[in-house]
């Protein structure tokens, strides 16, 4: 398990959302644009480090998930609302399965009211990932 951020020095926060026009999940930085009339539009900026032509995609705001700063055993970034399986060693090994809500410090909070101390987890595996079939853009 790799922890790629901590409380003292967070890295750039990554998001994913379902693009309304492209009809696929896009990965990047979240922006919410609002005009003077109060109309809002949720966008994800996908950087292009090779050519330098970054793109902004309009996304359905109900599909936006945030990376929690932890990768699973397959080096895949874990996002909120991903379903994961955690293996916790001990006298009686435990496996917890649930949907990620958020991470605060060293504690992983899940929607099923399960709280897991990350330092006690031997491995994490993503069971269901909304964007797993789409091309991921590393940022």
C-alpha positions in Angstrom: 0.0 0.0 0.0 1.3 3.4 -0.9 0.2 6.6 0.9 0.9 9.5 -1.4 -0.1 12.4 0.8 -0.3 13.3 4.5 -1.8 16.0 6.7 1.4 18.1 6.8 2.2 18.3 3.1 -0.7 17.5 0.8 0.0 16.9 -2.9 -2.1 18.3 -5.7 -5.6 17.0 -5.3 -7.0 14.8 -8.1 -10.6 14.3 -9.1 -12.5 12.3 -11.6 -15.9 12.9 -13.2 -18.1 11.8 -16.0 -17.8 14.1 -19.0 -21.2 15.1 -20.4 -19.9 15.6 -24.0 -17.2 12.8 -24.2 -19.4 10.2 -22.3 -16.4 8.9 -20.3 -14.6 9.5 -17.0 -11.9 12.1 -17.1 -9.2 12.6 -14.4 -7.6 15.9 -13.4 -8.2 19.1 -11.4 -11.7 20.3 -10.4 -13.1 23.7 -11.3 -16.5 25.1 -10.7 -17.4 28.1 -12.9 -20.2 30.4 -12.1 -21.6 33.3 -14.1 -23.1 36.5 -12.8 -26.6 35.0 -12.9 -25.5 32.2 -10.6 -25.4 29.4 -13.2 -22.8 26.8 -12.3 -20.8 24.5 -14.4 -18.5 21.8 -13.0 -15.3 21.1 -15.0 -12.3 19.0 -14.8 -9.0 20.2 -16.2 -7.0 17.4 -17.7 -3.3 18.5 -18.1 -1.2 17.5 -21.1 2.4 17.5 -20.0 3.7 16.2 -23.3 2.4 18.8 -25.8 1.1 21.4 -23.2 -2.5 21.6 -24.5 -4.6 21.0 -21.4 -8.3 20.4 -21.8 -11.2 21.3 -19.7 -14.2 18.9 -19.7 -17.7 19.7 -18.4 -18.7 16.9 -16.0 -21.9 15.8 -14.3 -21.3 17.2 -10.8 -23.0 14.2 -9.2 -20.3 11.9 -10.6 -17.3 13.8 -9.2 -15.0 11.8 -6.9 -11.9 12.9 -5.1 -8.7 10.8 -4.9 -8.0 9.9 -1.3 -4.2 9.8 -1.6 -3.9 6.0 -1.3 -3.2 3.4 -4.0 -4.3 -0.2 -4.0 -2.1 -3.3 -4.4 -2.3 -2.8 -8.2 -1.0 0.8 -7.9 -4.4 2.2 -8.9 -5.5 5.5 -7.2 -8.4 5.1 -4.9 -11.3 7.6 -5.2 -14.3 8.3 -2.9 -17.2 6.0 -3.7 -14.8 3.2 -4.9 -15.7 -0.1 -3.3 -12.6 -1.6 -1.7 -11.5 -4.7 0.2 -9.0 -4.2 3.1 -6.9 -7.1 4.5 -6.0 -6.5 8.1 -3.6 -8.9 9.7 -3.8 -10.1 13.3 -4.5 -13.1 15.4 -7.7 -13.5 13.4 -7.1 -11.9 9.9 -10.0 -9.7 9.0 -11.2 -8.5 5.6 -13.4 -5.4 5.5 -15.3 -4.5 2.3 -17.0 -1.2 1.7 -17.3 2.0 -0.1 -14.8 4.8 0.5 -16.1 8.0 2.0 -12.9 9.9 2.9 -9.6 9.8 4.6 -8.6 12.0 7.5 -5.1 11.7 8.8 -4.4 8.0 9.1 -8.1 6.9 9.3 -10.1 5.6 6.3 -13.8 6.3 6.7 -16.3 4.1 4.8 -20.0 4.7 4.1 -20.9 1.6 6.1 -19.7 3.3 9.3 -16.5 1.3 9.2 -13.4 3.2 10.2 -10.0 1.6 9.5 -6.6 2.7 10.8 -4.5 2.8 7.6 -1.3 1.8 9.5 -3.0 -1.5 10.4 -3.9 -2.4 6.8 -1.8 -5.0 5.1 -3.3 -4.4 1.6 -6.2 -2.6 -0.1 -7.8 -3.8 -3.4 -10.3 -1.9 -5.5 -13.4 -4.1 -6.1 -15.5 -1.6 -8.1 -14.0 1.5 -9.7 -16.4 3.7 -11.8 -13.7 4.8 -14.2 -11.6 1.6 -14.5 -12.4 0.9 -18.1 -11.5 4.4 -19.3 -8.1 5.7 -20.1 -6.5 7.3 -17.1 -4.5 10.5 -17.4 -1.7 10.7 -14.8 -1.3 14.1 -13.2 
